Amino acid sequence: NEKLIILYVPNHDKNLTYNNELNIFAKDFITEFSKKETITLIDLSKEYEKEKVYQNKEPCPPEDVHPNDRGHEIAAEKIYKYLTNNNLITK
């Protein structure tokens, strides 16, 4: 019995903010889609906004949208918490 989970990773604009038109559209679309299809959504928006997970480091260009190590750690923690809380894996 497989279960589909969507992990929403917000994107930032050139000012490293998340409250931009494309991000708002994408989040709204994914949220509505997951509700309609009864798919679990793990949203990283609040955590990514709280911490600076898109700090540009050499040799990455300023427009690089890949999260740093902390961003990956946050995603892993949220996924692990969901999986253990729903008894999909054991601790």
N, C-alpha and C positions, 0 to 999 in steps of 0.2 A: 504494500500500500504506500506508494510514493506520494510525497507532498511537495508541491511547488511553493517556493518562497521567493519573493522579490526583494532585493536589497537596493534601496534607493540611496544613491550617493550623489549629493548635491554638487553642483558645479559653481564656481565663482566667476565673477566678472573681472575686468582688468584692475579694479580697485580692491580685489579680494573680498568682496561682499557677496552675499547669497540672495539678497532681495532684488533680483533682476527679473526682467520680463520672461526670458527663456526658462529660467529656473522655476519660476512660479507656475508657468504653463506646464512644464514637465512634471512637477510634483502633483499638481491638480489632476493631470491626465492619469498618472500612475496610481494615484490614490483612488480615483473613480473606477479605473479598470480593475484594480485589485478587489474593491468592494463588490463590483458587479459580478466578477468571476469567482468570488469567495476564495481569493488567494491571499495568503499571509503577506503583509508588507512590513519590512523592517526599514524604518526611515532613520537615516543618520543625520538629518538636517540639524537638529538641536545640538547634538554633540559636536558636529563640525563647525557650527557657528560659534560655539563656546570656546573651542580651542583652535589654534592656528595650524591647521593640518595641510595647508597649501603653501607653506613657506618655500619660496623659490630658492633653490640651492644650485650652485654650479655643479655640473655643466648644463642644468636644465634652463631653457629659455623662460622668460617671464610669463609667457602664455601657456606654459606647461600646466595641465590640469590634474596631474597625478598627485595623490596625497602623499605626505611624508610618512615616516615610520609610525608616528603617533596616529595618523589617520587610519593606517592599516590595522593598528592595534585596537582602535575603537571599533572598527568593523568586526574584527575577530571576536572581541568581547561581546558585542551585541548578538552576533550569530550564535556563539557558544551559549550565552544566557538563554536565548530562545529555545535552542535545541535541548538543553538540560531541563528547563522549566516545563517543557512539553513532553518530557520523557522520550525524546527521539534519540538521545544518546545518554549514556551514563557518565557520571562525573569521574 
